[in-house]
Amino acid sequence: MTDAGAPTADGRTADPAVLTPAATWCDRCGADATAGPHPGCATARVLEPPRYCGRCRRRMRVQVLPVGWSAACVAHGEIRG
């Protein structure tokens, strides 16, 4: 994954609420985000909520509603989208 606000491999801009500078894990697949780009994950994240915490790699509790989603990590709290 890329730093917040930097273009991804497909030319889109990463969502700064999801990708923080402290993120070292991909929030979709849980793999090492510093190892290289994840174009499939970046494409899927346009429509899907994160599944893993980008800071600690824990699987998050995700709730999808018609008006958005929330994902909660037991160690780092909740994010919404």
Residue pairs with C-beta under 8 A, 6 or more apart in sequence:
1 8
1 14
1 19
1 23
1 26
1 27
1 33
1 37
1 38
1 41
1 42
1 54
2 8
2 14
2 19
2 37
3 14
3 19
3 21
4 14
4 15
4 16
4 19
4 20
4 21
5 13
5 14
5 16
6 13
6 14
7 13
7 14
8 14
8 37
8 39
8 42
9 37
9 39
9 42
10 39
10 42
10 43
12 42
12 46
14 42
15 45
15 81
17 79
17 81
18 27
18 45
18 50
18 54
18 79
18 81
19 27
19 54
20 54
20 55
22 54
22 55
23 33
23 54
23 55
24 32
24 33
24 34
24 54
24 55
25 31
25 32
25 33
25 52
25 53
25 54
25 55
25 56
25 57
26 32
26 33
26 38
26 41
26 52
26 54
27 41
27 45
27 50
27 51
27 52
27 53
27 54
28 38
28 41
28 44
28 45
28 48
28 50
28 51
28 52
29 38
29 41
29 51
29 52
30 51
30 52
30 57
30 59
31 38
33 54
49 62
49 64
49 69
49 70
49 71
49 81
50 60
50 62
50 71
50 79
51 59
51 60
51 62
51 71
52 58
52 59
52 60
53 60
53 73
53 75
53 76
55 73
55 75
55 76
56 73
56 75
56 76
58 73
58 74
58 75
60 71
60 72
60 73
61 71
61 72
62 69
62 70
62 71
62 72
63 69
63 70
63 71
68 80
68 81
69 80
69 81
70 78
70 79
70 80
70 81
71 78
71 79
71 80
71 81
72 78
72 79
